[in-house]
Amino acid sequence: MSPVTRRRLLWGILFISPWLIGFVAFTAYPVIASLYYSFTDFNIINRSPNLVGWSNYADLFQGREDSWKSMRVTFRYVAMLVGLATVFDVFIAMLLNMNVRGLSLYRTVFYLPVMVPVVAASLTWVWILNPSHGLVNGILARIGIDGPNWLASERTALFSLVIVSVWGSGRAVLIYLAGLKEIPQHLYEAASIDGANPWRKMWAITLPLLTPQMLFNVITMTIFSFQSIAAPEIMTGGGPNKSTLLFGYQLYRVAFERLKMGFASAMAWILFMVILVLTIFMFYGSRNFVHYDR
């Protein structure tokens, strides 16, 4: 190796070393440590963990620490959120794709919730959904409808969390809007010549050519939904009657309230495997309906 090449290599290592150090310290080491701790009885108070083999995973599959309950609730939450958010976001993106006055303002308004911290947004929605003096029930009362106790009822609490998440999905709207801008206009012109109405154009052109963006948004939304902690903690505390006890939130409680880091590490790896399997399934399944040709 020539001196010039060696010098360039050293400078390259020097420039990437901050990232490498950060990656090892804050990503690689925690991942490896959590895998090890998942096979121990480690907790924060007792700093000398003992190996317990697969017992943490066995207890998980037996339903300890409400693992099955929280996983069922999480799957319901993810299914409702992904379905409702996809329909809502695509609809809003289509509206924002129209040539109307003040369009930049409307786009900004729909993206603003993304900039609001989850804690602040959750506290705001606690007030909006307040059964006595909240905005939603106030509007319902004006039209003669007795609004429910949104966050204290098993029938509406989980749906309320879904609404909050949909409200903050402005990033997905922009992705869909970018996808709409990429659709060639000559396809719509050809469809008009063939006599297609707007409804037919949407189903035959718009939605099929938006499927790459749909796949991306569905996968990212699924991943983030499984990791949701702040909203259920602030808005419902997992209640009522554990109807909003999401798996990610329960993992947080086991780790930082009950201090069972070993068991929480096992929960984290189960969560990782569930997300991995779902992601692989969505990627393979997408080959049948995602259209990349324009």
Secondary structure, DSSP 8 states (H G I E B T S, - for coil): --HHHHHHHHHHHHHHHHHHHHHIIIIIHHHHHHHHHTTB---SS--S--B-TTHHHHHHHTTGGGHHHHHHHHHHHHHHHHHHHHHHHHHHHHHHTS--TTHHHHHHHHHHHHHS-HHHHHHHHHHHT-TTT-HHHHHHHHTT-----TTT-TTTHHHHHHHHHHHT-HHHHHHHHHHHHHS-HHHHHHHHHTT--HHHHIIIIIHHHTHHHHHHHHHHHHHHHHT--HHHHHHTTT-STTTT--HHHHHHHHHHTS--HHHHHHHHHHHHHHHHHHHHHHHHHGGGT-----
